[in-house]
């Protein structure tokens, strides 16, 4: 496996969002409330892209159907249990002044 840098750390300011295509997958890197998250850029409900989702108080809201997810756990907050899977997070690696992933 090799390290794939995605972004320089100084760019990760509150509200940061950027889409990356890595190994054929669309990924969403975002920084909210002092935390950086990397996830697949799709809602687990019906695969809607999440790069235009709203985020407030640690909750990401899908722009298509309004399903809300806890950013810390990835779990859906307002859907019947078992109806919607969690967000798919990808582990981040910090190397030097960058953040990235293993590919």
N, C-alpha and C positions, 0 to 999 in steps of 0.2 A: 504494500500500500504506500501511497505517496501523499505528502501534504499538499493540499490545494488552497492557497490563500484566497480569501474572498474580499476582505476589506482591511484597511489600516485602522487601527484602534482609535486614532484621533477623529475619525469620521463618525464614530458611533455616538451621536448626540441624541437627546430625547426626541422621539418622533421619527427617527431614521427608518427608512424602508427601501429595500432594493431587491429586485428579482435577479436570480442567477440561474443559468442553465449549466448543470454539472452532470456529466455522464448520462445525458438524455433526460434528466429530471429537472423540472422547474422548481426552484427553491426560493423561499422568501426569508430574507434576513431583516429583522427589525429590532429596534432598541426602544423599550418602554419602561418607565419607572425604574431606571438604573440597571435594567437587565437586558441582555442580548439573547435573542431567540432565533433559531434557524428551523424552519419547518417546510414541508412540501407546500407549494403554493396552490393548495386545493382544499376545499371544504370536504370533510369526510361524509357529509350528507349526500350531495349530488355532484361532487367534483368541481364546484364553482371556484374560480380563482379568488384568492384571499388578499391580493395586494392592494385592493381598494376597501378592505374591511375597516370598520371604525374600531378604535381601541380607547377604552376609558376605564380607569380604576382596575387595571389588570384583567379586563374582559375584552376579548376580541369578538366582534359581531359580524357574521357573514353578510356581505352586501346584497346577496340574492334572496335568501329566505329568512334572514334575521336571527338565525340560531347563534346563541352566545356560547363562548368557550372560555374557561378559566385558563389564562396564559401560563400559569405556573404548573398546572397538572395536565392541561390539554383536554380535560373532560367537558362535555356539553353540559350547560347549566340549566337549560330550559326545554329539554327534549325528554320524552318518555325514556326510562331506562332501557337500554338495549336497542333503541331506535337509531341512534347516531353514534358512531365510533369516536374516539378521541382524535385530536390533531396529531399529526405525525411529526415529531421533533427529530432533528438530526443533531448528534453531539457535536459541539464546537471544540476546536483546539486553538489555543492561543500560543503563537510562536513569534518571538521577537515583538515587533510592533504591529503584527497582523492577527486576524482571526480567520480561521478556515476550517477545512474538514479533511479527513482521510478519504482518498478515492482509490 
